[in-house]
């Protein structure tokens, strides 16, 4: 089995690329979706988040805005949240790897792959990348996003140029979707 790490900074088109891999019938582990499931009503992280951040969970439902406000700009509180969520994500990823162990290629869609040292668990790493002005426009078009939030997120991520230098493959997402599709198909065909 070849483990392909798929990463890229916010707004680079990683979700679109992951969907293309799925369309080609490749198993994709989506770290962000896993976090959302862990934080959904009845999710494995809810009780611990409620205990660590009183007031962000009501009737078993996480108020994501309140949680974001509780950790935004506070490194210690963010590390507390990560200490709750990251081990649970790692467990889910391990179950995924067992489930698809007979597949020729699996994709680990992990936004903070380099930031959290996950690249070592991958045989290859593909970074999605678009020009900075396209990235900024995409991110600022998201509901509730502000330039300050965007800048704070970027500050916590390895810069795009550095990710590209570290990557085995760079998938361009700033042009046509056809070009991106061809790049994804080439990866699958080469495995």
N, C-alpha and C positions, 0 to 999 in steps of 0.2 A: 504494500500500500504506500502510495506517495501522499504525504500530508502537505497541502498547499496552504500556507498562511496568506490570508487576504486582508490587507489593511490599507489605510489611507487617512489623511486628516479629514476633519469635519468638512462636509460640503464637496468632497471630491468625486462623489458618485459611486461609492462602494456598495451601497444597497442595490443600485442598478446593475452593477457587475455581478453581485451575488445572485440576483434574480436570473441573470443570463446563465450562470453555472447551473442553477436549478433547472432552467429550461432545457439544458443539455443533459439532464438527469444525473447530475453530480450531487452527492450528498453535501449539504452545507450546514455547518454548525454556526448559528447566528448568536453571538455573545450578547448583543443588545436585546434581542427578543427573549433570550434566556433571563436576563436581568428583569425585564418587564414581567415575565411569568413568575419569577421569584417574588416580585413586589405586588403582584395582583392579589385580590382577595383570596385568602387561603394559601397564598404562596409561602414557601419555606422561610423567606426572609422577614416576613411581616412582624412576627412577635419580637424578634431581636431589634428591628428598626424602631418599633414602638417603645421598647425599653430604653434604647439609646437616645432617642429623639422624641421625648414626650410631646404629644400634641399634633404629631404629623400623621397619625393613624386614628381614624374615627370609625367605629363599628366595623373594624377589620379592613377598611379601605384606606389606602395610602393617598395622602394629598401630596402629589409630586411637586407642586409649586412650593408648598410649605417645606418639604424636605430640601428642595433646591435652595431655598432661602436660608435654611439652617446650616448648610454646608458651604455655600458660595463664599469664597474668599477666606475660609477658615480651614487651614491645612489639617489641623488636628481632628476636627469634626469630619472632614472628608476622609481622612485615614480611618476613622472609626467606622464610617459607612462601608468603605472598601474592605475592611477586615470582616465585616458581616457578609458582604455580597460575593467577594472574589472566591473564597473557598467553595461556596455553593455553585458558582459558575464552573469552577474547576471540576467538581463532581459531575455536573451535567455534561461537560465536555468529555470526561472519561467514559461515561455511559454511551455517548455518541460514538466514540472511537471503537468501543467494543461492538456496538450494533453494526457498524459499517466496516469491520476489520477485513472483510473479504473483498472489498471494493478496490479497484486499481487506483483511484484518486478520490480523496476527500478534501473538502475546503473548510478551513477554519476562518470564519469571518469575524475578526477581532480588531476593533478600532484601535485599541492601545497595545497592539502586538509588540512593538519595539519598546514602548514605555514600560511595560510590565515583564519584559524578558521572555515573552512567549515565542520569539523567533527560533530559539534553540529547540523547540519541540516540533519544528517544521522542517521538511526536506527542502522546500522551496518557499520563497516569499514573493508575492506579487503585490505591488503598491499601485493603487489607482491614483491618478494625478491629473489635475487640470490647472490652467493658468490661475494665478492668484486673484485676478479680477473676476473670473467666473466663479471661483470658490466663494469669494466674499458676497457676490450677488445672490448665489444660491442660498447661503446661510442666512443672510439678512432678510430674505423673503419668507423665512420660517416664522410662524406665529410666535410672538413673545420674544423673539430674538432681538437683541440690541447690539450696537457696535461694541459696547463694553463687555457684554457677555461673550461675544465672538472672540474678542481679543484675549479674554481670560481663558477661554477654552484653548485657543492657539498656544498660549503661553505654557500650558501643561502638556502639549504634544511635541514630539520630535518634529523639527521643521521638515517640510515636504522635500526640499533638496537633499537633506540628510537621509530621509527614508528612501528616496530614489537611489542614492549611492549605495545603501545597504541592501537593496532588493536584488533578487535574481531576475525579476521581470517587472517592467513598468507598463501598466495598462493606461493608455491615454483616454481621458473622459471629457476633454474640453472641446472636441470636435463633433463629428457625426456619431450617432449611435451605431451606424454600420461599421465604422472603423473600430469602435470598442468591441462590438460583436465579433468581428474578425479576429481581434486579439484574443478574446476569450476562447473562441473555437480553436485557435492555433494552440493554446495551452492544453486544451482537452485532447486534441489530436496528437499532440506530442507525448502524451503520457501513456 
